[in-house]
Amino acid sequence: MVLMNKMFATKWRKALLLILIIGIVAAGALSFGQRALNIIETLYRQVVQKETGDVPFLGKGEKQSYSIAVPDNFTELTKLVSPTVVNIRAIKTIKMGDAFRQFRKSPFDSKDPFYDFFNRFFGQDKPKDYKQRSLGSGFIIDKQGYIVTNNHVVENTDKISVILKNEKEFDAKIVGRDINTDLALIKIETENELPVAQIGDSDAIKVGQWVVAIGSPFGLAHTVTAGIISAKGRIIGSGPYDDFIQTDASINPGNSGGPLINMKGEVVGINTMIIAGGQGIGFAIPMNLAKGIIDQLKDHGDVTRGWLGVTVQDLPEDLADYFGIKDKKGALVTDVIAGDPADRVGIELKDIIIEVNGIKIDSSRSLLKAIATISVGEIVTIKVLREGKARTFKVKIGKRPDSNKIAKREPDSRNNESGLGITTSELTDEIIERLNLNEESGIIVISVDPGSKADEAGIQINDIIKEINHKEIQSVNDYKMIIKKIDAGQTIQIFLKRINRGLLLINIEK
């Protein structure tokens, strides 16, 4: 019996040992399998990313999701581009005025015993000029020593120093500056061959793609930061040609003028500014916008932009409906400068510009950009919509004149008989001069009765009425006749121009 018990116990121990061994093997197999799957997935990501830049990842279930692998590092990219980036140090003289000189005069007469004492300590101090130092960055664009930076880095400076990656320092001179885009081109003289930055296509970059910024924030030369493209085409009110790339790559004071680089090591933007108090919000000038300006600065030292001779505005929904424009795209002409290119070929107020040389115009800003890149003297094809019909004009691009002639107007005539609660007047020479207008037609609102229909609809003093129900208004008499023919209860569509605002459409029930 004892022998049988020992044999039974031995068998159980062997069975338990076997189960334990099987468990260990199974666990190891599972662990190895998971590691194998992880290794396979990682390799798959790297291969697919290398080919397409996008890495598909198959998750659980039937749905398929996508993710982008984060770069391991930016070491090779930095090695490639960093030698082309320079540190810029500029010095400018700030002159102190004499605004407070009168407060430094002695209150005592020269014969007074306190005169010498006061004059010794307070009368000899003269306003002193002081040197202001600024820091910035830039990058070399050719082997002759041309360097791109921001205008605000070198503007009104007395001396500019450029420090290369190898710590060699050179004096630089300004070749040209463009205030409107905050770009500047400077040059150093050296017999040594310089590394040159590769220029990329800023139109090809996409929101969400990785970029690297290199510069000298706070004087810390060749600082590298990385981030993504947060947005494109940002308009932040810094100038007429705003079209910024927004990035969350850290840009700080001293980064201005440095390059924003794509993953190929190409410059796609020029770091320019940050929003005060906004972390991770920096802006760069697109390289495609800068190319033509840099070429002009290099060749001529300044920038000459094309001028069509019109002022334009975007097409809001109500005006698009008023003119019958279904896609609500185009640039609405609000003024045509007399004697300028557009005027000479017959472009008129209320024309809607929809194409320039076959390029679609979506807004007033897109028209401004398109015309600005065209050389003076070049003939372009402008397509407009006038009363719903397309018309084409050949326009020779020119430069904006310094002044424009103001047409004479008829004597003043007033009217407040419309029942709308407004008083109107002809556009007299005195009104035109006082308000600095450039109008060829219309009447002006000189008063609005509080609580009237016009007041509630939003009509304001100095609004210039151009049309009523699609009928042009040339005089106060035109206005009276048209209003008189509109029955009570009908809608009056008043098409007007507001100073510093543009064209508006206001609806009032008579």
Buried (B, 14 or more C-beta within 10 A) or exposed (E): EEEEEEEEEEEEEEEEEEEEEEEEEEEEEEEEEEEEEEEEEEEBBEEBBEEEEEBEBEEEEEEEEEEBBEEEEBEEBBEBBBBBBBBBBBEBEEEEEEEEEEEBEBEBEEEEEEBEEBBEEEEEEEEEEEEEEBBBBBBBBEEEBBBBBBBBBBBEBEEBBBBBBEEEEBEBEBBBBBEBBBBBBBBBEEEEEBBBBBBBBBEEBEEEBBBBBBBBBEEEBBBBBBBBBBEBEBEEEBEEBBBBBBBBBBBBBBBBBBBBBBBEBBBBBBBBBBEEEEEBBBBBBBBBBBBBBBEBBBEEEEBEBBBBBBBBBBBBEEBBEBBEBEEBBBBBBBBBBBEBBBBBEEBBBBBBBBBBEEBEBBBBBBBBBBBBBBEEEEEBEBBBBBEEEEBEBEBEBBBEEEEEEBEEBEEBEEBEEBBBBBBBBBBBBEBBEEBEBBBBBBBBBBEBEEEBBBBEBEBBEBBBBBBBBEEBBBBBEBBBEBBEEBEEEEEBBBBBBBEEEBBBBBEBEB
